Amino acid sequence: MRLVVTGGAGYVGSVCAAHLVDLGHDVVVIDDLSTGHRDAVPDGCRFVEGDLAEVAGPTLAEGADGVLHFAARSLVGESVQHPERYWHGNVVTTLRLLEAMREHRTPRLVFSSTAATYGEPTRVPISEDAPTAPTNPYGASKLAIDHAISSYAAAHGLAAVSLRYFNVAGAHGGFGERHTVETHLIPIVLQVATGEREAVQIYGEDWPTPDGTCIRDYIHVDDLADAHLLALTHATPGTHRVYNLGSGTGFSVREVIDTCRAVTGHPLPARSAPRRAGDPAVLVASSQRARDELGWRPSRTDIARIVADAWEFAQRRTALEVH
């Protein structure tokens, strides 16, 4: 298939593009490089650099069997301070993408959504029928896009799937997580091991969990890529399906730090900090619908495996920067 990957120079997008190339698909990556990296575009992809709203139409006019849409702003704190960037950069840009897909009869869409659409969970594990009540403009913008996709599927026959991730981690060879502003626990802890940070902060040690620290559901980025490929093949014309993606198993902040210590052999100093407003004690996904309907079976759920792959990537990046 000829597939367009938006945001394919970013973390998850680059890994999914690499999987698609390995499977023999003809892949076009669109990215404006505002947060992505040119060297993250996998070999074998055609790269179109530019604003998605401007280049989607000309790119899709060449013909495409589907779009995997990863391009987005994704910093919760920034979304609170500058909501306009999220309503325009996420919602308006995606509406222009949907219009380009309609105009050029692109039949399939797989959308990179987020667990932030649920907000504070009312029950755990979180299933797709849980109430959606995002607590920040980032989550709200992604939920708005989900609603828009549903209407395009119903009105124009689009075959669409939204995948709501929980905590993505790990790496795929030379493709991994490297954000200018890092907010995710595992890469933050590994930055202590590489000397980029002095210590890791633990935000609250008095949560109602076994060790007092927050519990999160981690999914390996390769398992996530597998889910995108399954979603692409299972997308049904006129239907928009939503699936949660997680391992179904939670690990506490302290467990993750201890695992990073074991993998890196580094002491990794940790400092206690006050709780952050809006942090739930436990976030774990129910991925039963994805298992039942897509046949998705995450196979890289061991936290030590996830950390080891991320650590290998972090060391590789550090070596490249030194030389």
C-alpha positions as CSV (number, residue, x, y, z in Angstrom):
1,M,0.0,0.0,0.0
2,R,1.0,3.6,-0.5
3,L,0.7,5.2,3.0
4,V,1.2,8.7,4.3
5,V,2.6,9.0,7.8
6,T,2.1,12.5,9.3
7,G,4.6,13.3,12.1
8,G,6.8,10.5,10.9
9,A,10.0,12.3,12.1
10,G,8.8,12.1,15.7
11,Y,9.0,9.2,18.2
12,V,6.0,7.0,17.6
13,G,5.6,8.1,13.9
14,S,9.2,7.2,13.0
15,V,8.9,3.7,14.6
16,C,5.6,3.0,12.8
17,A,7.1,4.3,9.5
18,A,10.1,1.9,10.0
19,H,7.7,-1.0,10.5
20,L,5.8,-0.1,7.4
21,V,8.9,0.1,5.3
22,D,10.1,-3.3,6.6
23,L,6.8,-4.8,5.5
24,G,7.3,-3.5,2.0
25,H,4.8,-0.5,1.9
26,D,5.5,2.6,0.0
27,V,5.7,5.3,2.7
28,V,5.6,9.1,2.5
29,V,6.5,11.0,5.7
30,I,5.1,14.5,6.3
31,D,6.7,16.5,9.1
32,D,7.5,20.2,9.7
33,L,10.4,19.2,12.0
34,S,9.1,21.5,14.7
35,T,9.6,18.7,17.3
36,G,10.7,15.9,15.0
37,H,14.2,15.1,13.7
38,R,15.2,14.8,10.0
39,D,17.5,11.8,10.8
40,A,14.5,10.0,12.4
41,V,12.8,9.6,9.0
42,P,13.5,5.9,8.2
43,D,15.5,5.0,5.1
44,G,13.2,4.0,2.3
45,C,10.6,6.7,3.0
46,R,10.0,9.7,0.8
47,F,10.1,12.8,3.0
48,V,7.9,15.9,2.6
49,E,8.9,18.7,4.9
50,G,6.3,21.3,5.6
51,D,3.1,22.4,7.4
52,L,0.7,19.5,7.2
53,A,-2.3,21.8,6.5
54,E,-0.4,23.1,3.4
55,V,1.2,19.9,2.0
56,A,-1.5,17.3,2.8
57,G,-3.5,18.1,-0.3
58,P,-0.7,18.0,-2.9
59,T,0.7,14.8,-1.3
60,L,-2.7,13.0,-1.2
61,A,-3.4,14.2,-4.7
62,E,-0.7,11.8,-5.9
63,G,-2.8,8.9,-4.5
64,A,-2.7,7.1,-1.1
65,D,-4.3,4.0,0.4
66,G,-4.3,5.4,3.9
67,V,-3.0,8.0,6.4
68,L,-1.5,7.3,9.8
69,H,-1.8,10.6,11.6
70,F,0.7,11.2,14.4
71,A,1.5,14.9,13.8
72,A,0.3,16.9,16.9
73,R,1.3,19.2,19.7
74,S,1.4,17.1,22.9
75,L,2.7,19.0,26.0
76,V,0.0,19.2,28.6
77,G,1.5,22.2,30.4
78,E,2.0,24.1,27.2
79,S,-1.6,23.4,26.2
80,V,-2.8,25.1,29.4
81,Q,-0.6,28.1,28.9
82,H,-1.2,28.4,25.2
83,P,-4.5,26.7,24.3
84,E,-4.6,28.4,20.9
85,R,-1.6,26.4,19.7
86,Y,-3.5,23.2,20.4
87,W,-6.9,24.2,18.9
88,H,-5.1,25.4,15.8
89,G,-2.2,23.0,15.6
90,N,-4.2,19.9,16.4
91,V,-7.8,20.5,15.6
92,V,-7.7,22.9,12.6
93,T,-4.8,21.1,11.0
94,T,-6.5,17.8,11.3
95,L,-9.7,19.2,9.8
96,R,-7.7,20.3,6.8
97,L,-6.2,16.8,6.6
98,L,-9.7,15.3,6.7
99,E,-10.8,17.6,3.9
100,A,-7.8,16.7,1.8
101,M,-8.6,13.0,2.4
102,R,-12.2,13.6,1.3
103,E,-11.2,15.5,-1.8
104,H,-8.7,13.0,-2.9
105,R,-10.7,9.9,-1.9
106,T,-8.1,8.6,0.6
107,P,-10.0,5.7,2.2
108,R,-8.4,4.9,5.5
109,L,-7.2,6.8,8.6
110,V,-5.5,5.6,11.8
111,F,-5.4,8.4,14.3
112,S,-2.9,8.8,17.2
113,S,-5.2,9.7,20.1
114,T,-4.5,9.6,23.8
115,A,-5.7,8.5,27.2
116,A,-5.8,12.2,28.1
117,T,-9.3,12.2,26.5
118,Y,-10.5,10.4,29.7
119,G,-9.2,12.9,32.2
120,E,-9.5,11.7,35.8
121,P,-10.6,8.1,35.6
122,T,-13.7,7.0,37.5
123,R,-12.6,3.3,37.4
124,V,-9.5,1.3,36.6
125,P,-8.6,-0.3,34.3
126,I,-10.0,2.2,31.8
127,S,-12.2,0.9,29.0
128,E,-13.4,2.7,25.9
129,D,-16.8,3.3,27.4
130,A,-15.4,5.3,30.3
131,P,-16.5,8.9,30.4
132,T,-14.4,11.3,28.4
133,A,-13.7,14.4,30.5
134,P,-10.3,15.8,29.5
135,T,-8.7,18.1,32.1
136,N,-6.5,20.1,29.7
137,P,-6.7,21.6,26.2
138,Y,-4.3,18.9,24.9
139,G,-6.8,16.1,25.8
140,A,-9.7,18.2,24.7
141,S,-8.2,18.9,21.3
142,K,-7.7,15.1,20.7
143,L,-11.2,14.4,21.8
144,A,-12.5,17.0,19.4
145,I,-10.6,15.4,16.6
146,D,-12.2,12.0,17.5
147,H,-15.6,13.6,17.2
148,A,-14.7,15.1,13.8
149,I,-13.4,11.7,12.5
150,S,-16.7,10.1,13.6
151,S,-18.7,12.6,11.6
152,Y,-16.5,12.1,8.5
153,A,-16.8,8.4,8.7
154,A,-20.6,8.6,8.9
155,A,-21.0,11.2,6.2
156,H,-18.3,10.3,3.8
157,G,-17.6,6.6,4.3
158,L,-14.1,7.1,5.8
159,A,-12.7,3.9,7.4
160,A,-11.2,5.2,10.6
161,V,-9.6,4.0,13.8
162,S,-8.5,6.0,16.8
163,L,-5.9,4.5,19.1
164,R,-5.7,6.0,22.6
165,Y,-2.3,5.3,24.1
166,F,-1.3,5.3,27.7
167,N,2.5,5.5,28.4
168,V,4.6,4.7,25.4
169,A,8.2,3.8,26.0
170,G,11.1,1.7,24.7
171,A,12.8,2.1,21.3
172,H,13.1,0.4,17.9
173,G,16.9,0.2,17.1
174,G,17.9,3.7,16.1
175,F,14.4,5.1,16.5
176,G,13.5,6.3,20.0
177,E,12.3,9.0,22.3
178,R,14.2,12.4,22.2
179,H,12.0,15.4,23.0
180,T,13.4,18.9,23.4
181,V,11.1,19.2,26.4
182,E,11.0,15.8,28.1
183,T,8.0,15.0,30.3
184,H,8.0,11.1,30.3
185,L,9.4,9.2,33.2
186,I,11.6,6.6,31.6
187,P,13.6,9.0,29.4
188,I,13.9,11.4,32.3
189,V,15.3,8.7,34.6
190,L,17.8,7.7,31.8
191,Q,18.9,11.3,31.4
192,V,20.2,11.0,35.0
193,A,22.2,7.9,33.9
194,T,23.7,9.8,30.9
195,G,24.6,12.9,33.0
196,E,22.0,15.2,31.6
197,R,20.2,15.5,34.9
198,E,21.4,15.4,38.5
199,A,18.4,13.5,39.9
200,V,14.9,12.3,39.1
201,Q,11.9,13.9,40.9
202,I,9.2,11.7,42.5
203,Y,6.0,13.8,42.6
204,G,4.4,12.5,45.8
205,E,5.2,9.5,47.9
206,D,1.9,9.3,49.8
207,W,-0.5,8.1,47.1
208,P,-2.9,5.3,47.9
209,T,-0.7,2.6,46.2
210,P,1.4,-0.2,47.6
211,D,4.6,1.9,47.6
212,G,3.1,5.4,47.8
213,T,4.0,6.4,44.3
214,C,1.8,6.7,41.2
215,I,1.2,3.7,39.0
216,R,1.2,3.9,35.2
217,D,0.6,1.5,32.3
218,Y,3.7,1.2,30.0
219,I,3.5,0.0,26.4
220,H,6.5,-0.8,24.2
221,V,6.6,1.4,21.1
222,D,7.0,-1.7,18.9
223,D,3.8,-3.2,20.3
224,L,2.2,0.1,19.6
225,A,3.4,0.0,16.0
226,D,1.9,-3.5,15.6
227,A,-1.5,-2.1,16.8
228,H,-1.4,0.6,14.1
229,L,-0.8,-1.9,11.3
230,L,-3.6,-4.1,12.6
231,A,-5.9,-1.0,12.8
232,L,-5.0,-0.1,9.2
233,T,-6.1,-3.5,7.9
234,H,-9.2,-3.7,10.1
235,A,-10.6,-0.2,9.3
236,T,-14.1,-0.5,7.9
237,P,-15.7,2.0,5.5
238,G,-18.2,4.3,7.2
239,T,-17.0,3.3,10.7
240,H,-14.9,4.9,13.3
241,R,-13.6,2.6,16.0
242,V,-11.8,3.6,19.2
243,Y,-9.3,1.4,21.0
244,N,-7.3,1.8,24.2
245,L,-3.7,0.6,24.0
246,G,-1.8,-0.4,27.1
247,S,-0.2,-3.5,28.6
248,G,-3.0,-3.9,31.2
249,T,-0.3,-3.9,33.9
250,G,0.7,-1.0,36.1
251,F,4.2,-0.1,37.4
252,S,4.8,2.4,40.1
253,V,7.3,5.3,39.7
254,R,9.5,3.7,42.3
255,E,9.4,0.3,40.4
256,V,10.4,2.1,37.2
257,I,13.3,3.9,38.9
258,D,14.5,0.7,40.5
259,T,14.3,-1.1,37.1
260,C,16.3,1.7,35.5
261,R,18.9,1.3,38.2
262,A,19.2,-2.4,37.6
263,V,19.4,-2.0,33.8
264,T,21.9,0.9,33.7
265,G,24.0,0.0,36.8
266,H,23.7,3.7,37.8
267,P,22.6,4.8,41.3
268,L,20.1,7.3,39.9
269,P,19.5,9.7,42.8
270,A,15.8,10.4,43.4
271,R,14.3,13.4,45.2
272,S,10.9,13.7,46.7
273,A,8.7,16.5,45.4
274,P,5.1,17.6,46.1
275,R,2.3,16.0,44.2
276,R,1.3,17.6,40.9
277,A,-2.2,18.8,40.5
278,G,-4.3,16.6,38.3
279,D,-2.1,13.5,38.7
280,P,-4.3,10.4,39.2
281,A,-2.9,7.7,41.5
282,V,-3.4,4.9,39.0
283,L,-3.8,4.9,35.2
284,V,-4.0,1.5,33.7
285,A,-5.7,0.6,30.4
286,S,-8.1,-2.2,29.5
287,S,-7.1,-3.2,26.0
288,Q,-9.6,-6.1,25.7
289,R,-11.4,-4.5,22.8
290,A,-8.2,-4.2,20.8
291,R,-7.4,-7.9,21.6
292,D,-10.9,-9.1,20.7
293,E,-11.4,-7.0,17.5
294,L,-7.9,-6.4,16.2
295,G,-6.2,-9.5,17.4
296,W,-3.6,-7.3,19.1
297,R,-1.3,-9.2,21.5
298,P,1.4,-7.0,23.1
299,S,4.5,-9.2,23.6
300,R,7.0,-6.8,25.0
301,T,5.3,-6.0,28.3
302,D,8.2,-6.7,30.7
303,I,9.3,-3.4,32.1
304,A,13.0,-4.4,32.1
305,R,12.8,-5.1,28.4
306,I,11.1,-1.7,27.8
307,V,13.8,0.1,29.8
308,A,16.7,-1.9,28.3
309,D,15.6,-0.9,24.7
310,A,15.2,2.8,25.8
311,W,18.6,2.7,27.5
312,E,20.3,1.2,24.4
313,F,18.9,4.1,22.3
314,A,19.9,6.7,24.9
315,Q,23.5,5.4,24.9
316,R,23.6,5.4,21.1
317,R,22.4,9.0,21.0
318,T,24.9,10.1,23.7
319,A,27.7,8.5,21.7
320,L,26.7,10.3,18.5
321,E,26.5,13.6,20.3
322,V,30.0,13.1,21.8
323,H,31.5,12.4,18.4
